[in-house]
Amino acid sequence: MDQIRIVDLEVFANHGVYPEENALGQKFLVSATLHADLSRACETDCLEYSVNYGEVCHLIDRAMKEETFDLIERVAQMLVDAILEAYPAVERVDIEVKKPWAPIGLPLSYASVAISRSRA
């Protein structure tokens, strides 16, 4: 299976267990690997036979801003569901949601959740 990768898309959204995270919002970094057969796009040089990663980036941004969740695990699942629903050519999605401003009181680069889901 071929892959389209989106790496560390910055999204400012309101997810977290603590009330101030939901009220103030914070930066998230989202990486996605979309698994699809891209052979026809490679042969034809035609976007209609691929997955428009620009559209996927906007879908991720919009979806993360529309709802608020306590857990980034839920955010990751919601994103996988949205991508699989919107793009039938995608057979599997790997998503990582990074939280660089995680309120743990210790220095870290980020906390993250990564999941992988395939079509049933």
C-alpha positions in Angstrom: 0.0 0.0 0.0 1.3 3.5 -0.9 1.4 6.3 1.6 0.6 10.0 1.8 2.1 11.6 4.9 1.1 14.7 6.7 3.7 15.6 9.4 3.1 17.9 12.4 0.1 19.9 11.2 -0.4 22.7 13.8 -3.9 23.0 15.0 -5.0 25.3 17.9 -8.0 23.7 19.6 -9.7 23.1 22.9 -9.2 19.6 24.1 -8.1 18.4 27.6 -9.1 17.1 30.9 -8.6 20.4 32.8 -11.2 23.2 32.4 -8.5 25.7 31.5 -7.5 23.6 28.5 -11.0 23.7 27.2 -11.4 27.4 27.9 -8.0 28.7 26.7 -7.1 26.1 24.1 -3.7 25.0 23.1 -1.5 23.9 20.2 -1.7 20.3 18.9 0.5 18.7 16.2 -1.2 16.1 14.1 0.6 13.6 11.8 -1.3 11.3 9.5 -0.3 8.5 7.2 -2.9 7.7 4.6 -2.6 4.2 3.1 -4.1 3.9 -0.4 -3.3 2.5 -3.8 -1.8 5.5 -5.6 -0.6 3.6 -8.8 -3.2 5.2 -11.1 -2.2 8.7 -9.8 1.4 7.8 -10.4 0.6 6.7 -14.0 -1.7 9.6 -14.9 -0.3 12.6 -12.9 -4.0 13.3 -12.1 -5.1 14.4 -8.7 -8.5 12.8 -9.0 -6.7 9.4 -8.6 -5.0 10.4 -5.4 -6.0 11.9 -2.1 -5.8 15.7 -1.8 -3.6 16.1 1.3 -4.4 19.8 1.4 -8.1 19.0 1.8 -7.2 16.4 4.5 -5.3 19.0 6.4 -8.3 21.3 6.4 -10.6 18.5 7.4 -8.3 17.8 10.4 -8.2 21.4 11.4 -12.0 21.8 11.1 -12.8 18.6 12.9 -10.5 19.4 15.8 -12.2 22.8 16.2 -15.8 21.6 15.9 -15.9 19.5 19.1 -14.1 19.4 22.4 -12.9 16.1 24.0 -11.1 15.4 27.3 -8.7 12.8 25.8 -6.4 13.0 22.8 -7.2 9.3 22.3 -10.7 10.4 21.4 -9.5 13.2 19.2 -7.3 10.6 17.3 -10.2 8.2 16.8 -12.5 11.1 15.6 -9.9 12.1 13.1 -9.5 8.6 11.7 -13.2 8.2 11.4 -13.6 11.5 9.6 -10.8 10.7 7.1 -12.1 7.2 6.4 -15.6 8.5 5.8 -14.5 11.4 3.6 -12.0 9.5 1.5 -13.1 6.0 0.2 -9.7 5.4 -1.5 -7.9 5.4 1.9 -7.7 1.9 3.2 -5.9 2.6 6.5 -5.1 5.7 8.5 -2.3 6.1 11.1 -2.8 9.2 13.3 -0.6 10.7 15.9 -1.9 13.6 18.0 0.9 15.4 19.9 0.3 17.8 22.8 3.4 19.9 23.2 1.9 22.1 25.9 0.6 19.2 28.0 0.0 20.5 31.6 2.2 18.1 33.5 4.5 20.5 35.3 7.7 19.0 33.9 9.6 19.8 30.8 8.9 17.6 27.8 8.8 17.9 24.0 5.2 16.6 23.8 2.9 13.8 25.0 1.1 12.0 22.2 -1.3 9.2 21.2 -0.9 7.2 18.0 -3.5 4.9 16.6 -4.0 3.0 13.4 -7.3 1.9 11.9 -8.3 0.1 8.8 -11.6 -0.2 6.9 -13.7 -3.0 8.3 
